[in-house]
Amino acid sequence: MPVSLKDEAAIAGIGLTEFSKKSGVSELSLAAQCIKAACDDAGVSPSEIDGLVTYTLDSTDEIEVARAVGAADLSFFSRINYGGGAAVGTIAQAAMAIATGQASTVVCYRAMNGRSGKRMGQGVSGEITSSDLIHWSWYMPYGMLIPGSWIAMIANKYMHKYGVTREDLGRVAISQRNHALRNPRAYGYGKPLTMDEYLQSKQIAEPLCLYDFCQETDGGCAILVTSTERARDLKQRPAVIRGVTQASTRGQEQMTSYYRDELLSLPEMELAANRVYAMSGLGPDDIDAACLYDAFTSEIIMQLESFGFCGVGEGKELVREGALDIDGRLPNNTHGGLISEGYIHGMNNIAEGVRLIRGESTGQPSKAVAHVLVSSGVGVPTGAMILGKAD
């Protein structure tokens, strides 16, 4: 039995629905559509699926999904908490199931009517029934009702300390919008963004404006995971999981970890970086492209430091140099990301990581891409993964 998940599993199929602001169908339908698409992409019958992993926030029961797509008897099913922080965690669960023989064909999925149904940006309200709502209750009386305001608290302090400007945040937004201009699936397709437009946009939670926020999206995304050996014989070039981990550090609350000793870094991401680099035997210099979780632009700049692409306080310099652009040092979110493609709680960023490994991205860099780093949500228990080409 393996003692490491390195190279034990691979992503063999990806499937996505249309991304929209009103899907007109149930979230169960979205889940079934994207899972069927992932199976078709891999050249695998849905009847071979024996494992399913999704988010605790997903409304579709695994057994309903299994019946809808015609899956096999299930020997493994799991759910991960913390919204966007769950994205890579679902892949970690699938990889563990594959490596230990719990299942042979595991599909990770997220399906959500995130615009026409329950909107993620509506804020926190209603009866306090969970520990998260209890700690949020300390902030809500002061107007901190939504994730944007919670993140803005950190962004303000970080920007003041290290001289990050609104233009730097704008550079992140514009870089990702430029990637989206090449992606017909993306919300930002055909909608260029200039720095003047960015700076003139009304701030929602200072210093964050509309273009610093991710989309609200209806849609589904599924990722099919199997053994690396089997994946080599399937339809697509596999994206091998070189390393994958979850991470949470002491003193964490969900998006409001304000009582730590300092607020100028992302300790969960630093832990994830250390673990995923150690597992894969790789380092920052080996990463050719990235899909860094981008619920907000400020989180991209901070993650550049967390994952060792630059020193503390130097993330802004990489952005100013154009590192995130298609021919930059670290092309990032070449599909437009959550900000300019769509918000499927980070699963669509994983799908883009796979496309980059295959060489199929609409924003494929001109340089060779052998390794892609993918991260999960920021400010919550999170995860990171490195995908690589099959040997």
C-alpha positions in Angstrom: 0.0 0.0 0.0 1.4 3.4 -0.9 2.6 5.7 1.9 2.4 8.8 -0.4 -0.2 10.0 -2.9 2.4 11.1 -5.3 1.6 9.8 -8.9 -0.9 7.3 -7.6 -3.9 8.9 -9.2 -4.6 11.1 -12.2 -7.4 13.2 -13.6 -8.7 11.5 -16.7 -11.8 13.5 -17.5 -13.3 16.9 -17.0 -16.9 18.0 -17.6 -18.6 21.4 -17.5 -22.1 22.7 -18.1 -22.8 26.1 -19.6 -22.0 28.9 -17.2 -24.9 31.3 -16.9 -26.8 33.7 -14.6 -30.0 31.6 -14.9 -29.6 28.0 -15.8 -33.3 27.2 -15.8 -32.7 23.7 -14.4 -32.2 22.1 -11.1 -28.8 21.7 -9.4 -29.4 17.9 -9.7 -29.6 18.4 -13.5 -26.4 20.5 -13.5 -24.6 17.8 -11.6 -25.8 15.0 -13.9 -24.8 17.0 -17.0 -21.3 17.8 -15.9 -20.7 14.2 -14.6 -21.9 12.8 -17.9 -19.6 15.2 -19.7 -16.6 14.2 -17.6 -17.2 10.5 -18.4 -17.5 11.3 -22.1 -14.3 13.3 -21.9 -12.5 10.3 -20.4 -14.1 7.7 -22.5 -15.6 6.0 -19.5 -19.2 4.8 -19.0 -21.1 6.4 -16.1 -21.8 2.8 -15.0 -18.1 2.5 -14.0 -18.4 5.3 -11.4 -18.0 3.8 -7.9 -17.1 6.9 -6.0 -18.5 10.4 -5.6 -17.1 13.4 -3.8 -18.7 16.8 -3.4 -19.0 19.8 -1.1 -21.1 19.9 2.1 -22.8 23.0 0.5 -23.9 21.0 -2.6 -27.6 20.4 -2.6 -27.6 17.1 -4.5 -27.4 13.8 -2.6 -24.9 11.4 -4.0 -27.4 8.6 -4.3 -29.7 10.9 -6.4 -26.8 11.8 -8.6 -25.7 8.2 -8.9 -29.2 7.2 -10.0 -29.5 10.1 -12.4 -26.3 9.3 -14.3 -26.5 5.5 -14.0 -23.5 5.0 -11.8 -22.4 1.6 -10.4 -22.8 0.5 -6.8 -21.0 3.1 -4.7 -18.1 1.9 -2.5 -16.9 5.5 -1.6 -18.7 8.8 -1.1 -17.5 11.8 0.8 -18.1 15.6 1.3 -15.8 18.4 2.2 -16.7 21.6 4.1 -15.7 25.3 3.8 -17.0 26.3 0.4 -14.2 27.2 -2.0 -11.7 25.6 0.4 -13.2 22.2 -0.5 -12.1 22.3 -4.2 -8.7 20.5 -4.0 -9.9 18.6 -0.9 -12.4 16.7 -3.1 -9.5 15.6 -5.3 -7.4 14.6 -2.2 -10.3 12.4 -1.1 -10.6 10.8 -4.5 -6.9 10.2 -4.8 -6.8 8.5 -1.4 -9.8 6.3 -2.4 -8.0 5.3 -5.6 -4.6 4.7 -3.9 -6.1 2.5 -1.2 -8.5 0.5 -3.4 -11.7 2.0 -1.9 -12.9 2.8 -5.5 -11.6 2.7 -9.0 -13.5 5.6 -10.7 -14.2 8.6 -8.5 -16.0 11.7 -9.8 -15.6 15.0 -7.8 -18.3 17.5 -8.6 -19.9 20.8 -7.7 -23.3 22.0 -9.1 -24.9 25.2 -8.1 -27.4 27.8 -9.1 -25.2 30.4 -7.6 -26.9 33.3 -9.2 -30.5 32.4 -9.9 -30.8 30.3 -6.7 -29.1 31.0 -3.4 -26.6 33.7 -4.1 -23.3 33.4 -2.4 -22.9 37.2 -2.0 -26.2 37.8 -0.2 -24.5 37.7 3.2 -25.2 35.9 6.4 -28.6 36.1 7.9 -31.3 34.1 9.7 -31.2 32.0 12.9 -27.7 31.4 14.2 -27.4 27.6 14.0 -23.7 26.9 13.5 -20.4 27.8 15.1 -19.5 29.8 12.0 -22.6 32.0 12.4 -21.8 32.5 16.0 -18.3 34.0 15.3 -19.7 36.0 12.3 -22.2 37.5 14.7 -19.4 39.5 16.3 -18.8 41.3 13.0 -22.2 41.6 11.5 -23.4 44.4 13.8 -20.6 46.5 12.4 -21.7 46.0 8.8 -19.3 43.2 7.9 -22.1 41.0 6.4 -20.4 39.5 3.3 -17.2 37.7 2.3 -16.0 40.8 0.5 -16.1 42.9 3.6 -14.3 40.2 5.6 -11.5 39.9 3.0 -11.3 43.7 2.6 -10.3 43.9 6.3 -7.2 41.8 5.5 -6.6 43.5 2.2 -6.5 47.0 3.7 -3.8 46.0 6.3 -1.7 44.1 3.8 -1.8 46.8 1.1 -0.9 49.5 3.7 2.1 47.5 5.0 3.6 46.6 1.6 2.6 49.4 -0.6 0.1 47.6 -2.8 -2.1 49.9 -4.7 -5.5 49.7 -6.3 -3.7 49.7 -9.6 -2.0 46.5 -8.6 -5.4 44.9 -7.8 -6.6 46.2 -11.2 -3.6 44.5 -12.9 -4.8 41.2 -11.5 -8.4 41.7 -12.7 -7.3 42.9 -16.1 -4.9 40.0 -16.6 -7.6 37.5 -15.9 -10.1 39.4 -18.0 -7.6 39.3 -20.9 -7.5 35.5 -20.5 -11.3 35.4 -20.5 -11.4 37.3 -23.8 -10.1 34.1 -25.5 -12.5 31.8 -23.6 -16.1 31.4 -25.1 -17.3 29.8 -21.8 -16.3 32.9 -19.8 -18.6 35.6 -18.4 -15.8 38.1 -19.5 -15.7 36.8 -23.1 -16.0 39.8 -25.4 -15.9 42.2 -22.5 -12.5 43.9 -22.3 -11.6 45.7 -19.1 -9.4 48.8 -19.0 -7.6 50.3 -16.0 -9.7 53.4 -16.2 -12.9 51.3 -16.0 -11.5 49.4 -13.1 -10.5 52.6 -11.1 -13.8 54.3 -11.8 -15.8 51.4 -10.6 -17.6 51.9 -7.3 -16.0 50.3 -4.3 -18.1 47.6 -2.6 -15.9 47.1 0.4 -12.9 49.4 0.5 -10.5 48.8 -1.3 -12.4 46.2 -3.3 -14.6 47.2 -6.2 -16.9 45.1 -8.4 -14.0 43.9 -10.6 -12.2 42.5 -7.6 -15.0 40.1 -6.8 -15.6 36.7 -8.3 -18.7 36.0 -10.4 -22.1 34.7 -9.2 -22.7 31.8 -11.5 -25.1 28.9 -12.3 -23.3 25.8 -13.5 -21.6 22.5 -12.8 -18.1 21.1 -13.0 -17.0 17.5 -12.6 -13.5 15.9 -12.4 -13.0 12.2 -13.0 -10.1 10.6 -11.1 -8.7 7.1 -11.5 -5.4 5.4 -11.2 -2.5 6.8 -13.1 -1.9 3.4 -14.7 -5.5 3.1 -16.0 -5.6 6.8 -17.0 -2.8 6.2 -19.5 -5.1 3.9 -21.5 -8.1 6.2 -21.5 -9.2 8.8 -24.1 -7.3 11.9 -22.8 -3.8 12.7 -21.8 -3.9 12.3 -18.0 -3.0 15.0 -15.6 -1.1 13.2 -12.9 -1.5 14.2 -9.3 2.1 14.9 -8.2 1.0 16.1 -4.8 -2.2 17.1 -3.1 -3.0 18.2 0.4 -5.5 20.0 2.7 -4.4 22.6 5.2 -5.7 24.5 8.2 -3.6 26.2 10.9 -4.1 27.4 14.4 -6.3 30.3 15.3 -8.5 29.9 12.2 -12.0 31.1 11.8 -13.9 30.9 8.5 -12.8 34.0 6.6 -12.4 36.1 9.7 -9.3 34.9 11.4 -8.7 38.3 13.0 -7.4 37.1 16.3 -4.1 35.7 15.1 -0.8 37.3 16.0 -0.6 38.9 12.6 -2.8 39.4 9.5 -0.3 40.0 6.8 0.1 36.4 5.4 -1.9 33.3 4.6 -0.6 30.6 7.0 -3.0 27.9 5.5 -1.5 28.5 2.1 2.0 28.4 3.4 1.3 25.0 5.1 -0.3 23.8 1.9 2.7 25.0 -0.1 5.2 23.2 2.2 3.2 20.0 2.1 2.5 19.9 -1.6 6.1 20.7 -2.6 7.4 18.1 -0.2 5.1 15.4 -1.5 5.8 16.1 -5.2 9.5 16.7 -4.8 9.0 20.0 -6.7 9.4 23.7 -5.8 8.3 27.1 -7.1 10.8 27.1 -9.9 9.2 23.9 -11.3 5.8 25.4 -11.7 5.0 26.6 -15.2 1.5 27.9 -14.7 -1.1 28.3 -11.9 -4.7 28.4 -11.1 -4.7 30.3 -7.8 -8.1 30.6 -6.1 -9.4 34.0 -6.9 -12.5 34.9 -5.1 -10.9 38.3 -4.7 -7.9 39.9 -6.5 -6.0 40.7 -3.3 -5.8 37.0 -2.6 -3.8 36.3 -5.8 -1.0 38.7 -4.8 -0.8 37.2 -1.3 -0.7 33.7 -2.6 2.3 34.5 -4.8 4.2 35.0 -1.6 2.6 32.0 0.2 3.7 29.6 -2.5 7.3 31.0 -2.7 7.2 32.7 -6.1 8.6 35.8 -4.5 9.5 37.1 -1.1 7.2 38.6 1.5 5.7 41.9 0.3 7.0 41.3 -3.2 3.8 39.9 -4.8 3.0 43.3 -6.2 6.3 43.4 -8.1 5.5 40.1 -9.9 2.1 41.5 -10.9 3.6 44.8 -12.2 6.1 42.8 -14.3 3.2 41.0 -16.0 4.0 37.6 -14.4 0.4 36.5 -14.5 -0.1 37.2 -18.2 -0.1 34.5 -20.9 3.6 34.8 -21.6 4.7 35.8 -18.1 6.6 34.0 -15.5 3.5 32.3 -14.0 0.4 32.5 -16.3 -2.4 32.4 -13.9 -6.1 31.5 -14.4 -5.7 31.3 -18.1 -9.5 30.7 -18.5 -10.4 33.9 -16.7 -10.7 32.3 -13.2 -13.5 32.8 -10.8 -13.4 36.5 -11.5 -13.9 36.4 -15.2 -14.9 32.9 -16.2 -17.4 31.8 -13.6 -17.7 30.8 -9.9 -18.2 27.1 -9.4 -16.5 27.2 -6.0 -13.1 26.6 -7.6 -13.8 23.4 -9.5 -13.5 25.2 -12.8 -10.0 26.3 -11.8 -9.1 22.6 -11.4 -10.5 21.9 -14.9 -8.4 24.6 -16.3 -5.3 23.1 -14.6 -6.1 19.9 -16.5 -6.5 21.7 -19.8 -3.1 23.4 -19.3 -1.4 20.0 -18.8 -3.2 18.7 -21.9 -2.2 21.8 -23.9 -5.9 22.6 -24.6 -6.5 25.8 -22.8 -7.9 28.8 -24.7 -5.1 30.7 -23.0 -2.4 28.1 -23.5 1.1 29.8 -22.9 3.6 29.5 -25.7 6.1 27.9 -23.3 5.8 24.2 -22.4 3.6 23.5 -19.3 4.8 20.5 -17.4 3.5 21.3 -13.9 0.5 23.4 -12.8 -0.3 24.5 -9.3 -3.9 24.7 -8.2 -5.1 26.1 -4.9 -8.4 26.2 -3.0 -10.2 28.9 -1.1 -8.4 31.6 0.8 -9.3 32.5 4.4 -10.8 29.1 5.0 -9.3 25.6 5.6 -7.9 25.0 2.1 -5.7 22.8 -0.1 -3.3 22.8 -2.9 -2.4 20.4 -5.7 0.3 20.0 -8.4 -0.7 18.4 -11.7 1.9 17.1 -14.1 2.2 15.4 -17.4 2.3 11.6 -17.5 5.8 10.2 -17.9 
